[in-house]
């Protein structure tokens, strides 16, 4: 009898357990449901916050004059293919690097007022602005290879912010606006907001890129940049003819009177001479092929004026 009761108790207990399992499962689900709803709300909020932050960051980069400089990786590669030269000039008048006590973050390329300036690669125009004390009328273009190019001192901008441009498409005209001492193009190449020497990528004399890819290495960059400037940087001190600027003739030696006369006829831009140590008005006049009277008249000085090293004198 006791055995029968025990078996009966076990069977009844098992039946209760079987019938209770669904309800217990439902209770668990019921208790979990509010947690799931809360997590879903939290995930939604998180997604909205992240999206808002991403939009704000994008908009901040889009509206800033230049992207905020970010730490570069030790090594990376930039695809330079599909390029177009930003201008027809073959002459660099100022190198990348320290200049007059400050950092010159690009190359100055000799162009004449009205010369066509083109986008170096396809991309989107991010900024079209005027800066009286700096870049003058300038354009910033973002490219699909990660670079951003800057074109300064233009006489006219031909694009608008947000416009898609193709490589080689005109974006402006050469000029002498902003902080400039003669018509030229200030050209910068930036990656993640960091200015890199354009001579590492462009050979203006050959009107070509240096390679299909530019490979950055933090440990060797400074040496690479210095070598690029030596090979492809500024040569000579001005007085170029238009043939030398846009043609195949490369004679960057001391300016003769005949050459200076040709330069003054072929270009309307003002030309300046940076005074070197030991130079005088008379040595400068011989070098530039102009008279001392002309130098005095253009600079509103007398013949006995003592020039200073580093001083800029107009000679045309």
Secondary structure, DSSP 8 states (H G I E B T S, - for coil): -HHHHHHHHHHHHHHHHHHHHHHHHHHHHHHHHHHHHHHHHHHHHHHHHHHHHHHHHHHHHHHSSS-------SEEEEE-TT---SSS---EEE-SEEETTEEE-SEEE---TT-EEE-SSSEEEEEEEEETTTTEEEEEEEETTSEEEEEEEESEE---TT-EE-TT-EEEE-B--SS-SSSBEEEEEEETTEEE-GGGTEETTTTEES-SEEEEETTTHHHHHHHHHHHHS--S-S---HHHHHSS----S---HHHHHHHHHH--S--EEE--TT--HHHHHHHHT--HHHHHHHHT--TT----TT-EEE--
